[in-house]
């Protein structure tokens, strides 16, 4: 399971790195995570062919799959986002052992900083202190009107997500769609990112987990790590420039297997499993939303609605075209007005 991509080299084995951690040579670990650490919790990533959200959205005939998370599209068509929101809401999901590994790093005072591109908040559920992490793309914990930025109550938001309906701003003079405080394509990252990214250069080890490194600017963080500092990628596939430096180690496979093997090398396996079990138990009793339709069911439902809408608008378009062409024909048939 542990290997380097064939075209890339590594002069460090994971046991060497594990030893450097346990003997105190490595003390500042900076981590970048992506959707791949949460897929085993039940949240599909974006880009994995077949299982990723972008492939699953095909029946919606969106102009392009990312449109569902694009602010310019959401402004006029927020319905698809809310149609699938319930199935993607992390309320009832439990942290994975990969999240627990991050909490263990923090517990051992080794986590210098965690940049997560995920919006599910499962790092905090696992026990990562919030002052050690930045949700670079926001999260589901709060929501505002996307236009006038007025706050919107949590209970009404939950009702909207439960019903799969768009919540609208309560200010009568506004009435625009409310959006959870997640960063959509076309929106800026939290101001804190600018300041925090320098922490990558302070790392004496960088760990990159479960990300395709295709979304900027987070994709650039591993490049900010100083030359000569080891970087570990744990991912199903190669990503970005990981593996190109002599000190890189690529562990190709699932994040959960990768952290288990790292924990074995570190002698932390039992502690990791216990911490994970406690985090799962702690979340076990909290149900923010009762179980609802699956993602595929949500997509099938909105697909038929959208297709119906399209039929109406296609019909409308045809009607207008017929109307205009008959008007044009009448105009052309009319003799010019006599002066
Ligand atoms: P991505 O582009 O979909 O890439 C995910 C990567 O993880 C791919 O390289 C996969 O091969 C890999 N992967 C998938 N499952 C596993 C696994 N079990 N173990 C190891 N690797 C795996 O997603 P990125 O995170 O790179 O892109 C950033 C986007 C995705 C951000 O805007 C996120 O908000 C967004 N996102 C977040 C979530 C979430 O909060 N859980 C889910 C889906 C997408």
Boltz pocket constraint, residues with backbone or C-beta under 6 A from the ligand:
constraints:
  - pocket:
      binder: B
      contacts: [[A, 33], [A, 34], [A, 35], [A, 36], [A, 37], [A, 38], [A, 39], [A, 40], [A, 43], [A, 44], [A, 45], [A, 46], [A, 47], [A, 48], [A, 52], [A, 117], [A, 118], [A, 119], [A, 120], [A, 121], [A, 137], [A, 183], [A, 209], [A, 210], [A, 211], [A, 212], [A, 213], [A, 214], [A, 215], [A, 234], [A, 235], [A, 236], [A, 237], [A, 238], [A, 239], [A, 253], [A, 254], [A, 255], [A, 256]]
      max_distance: 6.0
